[in-house]
Amino acid sequence: MKYQECAKCGKRIAKSETVCPCCLKETAEAAAHELWDIARILEITAGTDANIRDAARGITSIAEKLERGK
């Protein structure tokens, strides 16, 4: 098996991967928090615009999946 370094921490990982599992989990958690923040902002105006409401739902769904690790 060929190896390379994790793009974030430098840990040895398989050539087909970009980041190690630990860094991937950290990155997903950070992204989920950012998406929750964006969804909260969009929900302020969601009552007046269906497109914004749909966008907020989509962002919330993505954040939930990232938190669950899917």
C-alpha positions as CSV (number, residue, x, y, z in Angstrom):
1,M,0.0,0.0,0.0
2,K,1.3,3.5,-0.8
3,Y,1.1,6.2,1.8
4,Q,1.1,10.0,1.9
5,E,0.8,12.6,4.6
6,C,-2.5,14.1,6.0
7,A,-3.0,17.5,4.5
8,K,-3.7,19.0,8.0
9,C,-1.6,17.2,10.5
10,G,1.0,15.3,8.5
11,K,0.0,11.8,9.8
12,R,0.7,8.9,7.5
13,I,-2.4,7.9,5.6
14,A,-3.3,5.8,2.5
15,K,-2.5,7.4,-0.8
16,S,-6.2,7.5,-1.7
17,E,-7.1,9.8,1.3
18,T,-6.5,13.5,1.7
19,V,-6.9,13.8,5.5
20,C,-6.7,11.4,8.4
21,P,-9.9,10.3,10.2
22,C,-9.3,12.6,13.2
23,C,-8.8,15.6,11.0
24,L,-11.8,14.7,8.9
25,K,-14.0,14.6,12.0
26,E,-12.7,17.9,13.2
27,T,-13.3,19.5,9.8
28,A,-16.8,18.1,9.6
29,E,-17.7,19.4,13.1
30,A,-16.4,22.9,12.3
31,A,-18.3,22.9,9.0
32,A,-21.5,21.9,10.7
33,H,-21.2,24.7,13.2
34,E,-20.6,27.2,10.4
35,L,-23.6,25.9,8.5
36,W,-25.8,26.2,11.7
37,D,-24.8,29.8,11.9
38,I,-25.7,30.5,8.3
39,A,-29.0,28.7,8.7
40,R,-29.9,30.8,11.8
41,I,-29.2,34.0,9.8
42,L,-31.4,32.8,6.8
43,E,-34.2,31.8,9.1
44,I,-34.6,35.4,10.2
45,T,-36.0,36.2,6.7
46,A,-37.4,32.8,5.9
47,G,-40.9,33.8,6.6
48,T,-41.0,36.3,3.8
49,D,-39.3,34.3,1.0
50,A,-39.8,30.7,0.1
51,N,-36.4,30.4,-1.6
52,I,-34.7,31.5,1.6
53,R,-36.8,29.1,3.7
54,D,-35.8,26.2,1.3
55,A,-32.1,27.2,1.5
56,A,-32.2,27.3,5.3
57,R,-33.8,23.8,5.3
58,G,-31.1,22.5,3.0
59,I,-28.3,24.0,5.0
60,T,-29.8,22.6,8.2
61,S,-30.0,19.2,6.6
62,I,-26.3,19.3,5.6
63,A,-25.3,20.4,9.1
64,E,-27.2,17.5,10.7
65,K,-25.6,15.0,8.3
66,L,-22.1,16.4,9.1
67,E,-22.8,16.1,12.8
68,R,-23.9,12.5,12.5
69,G,-20.8,11.7,10.4
70,K,-22.6,10.8,7.1
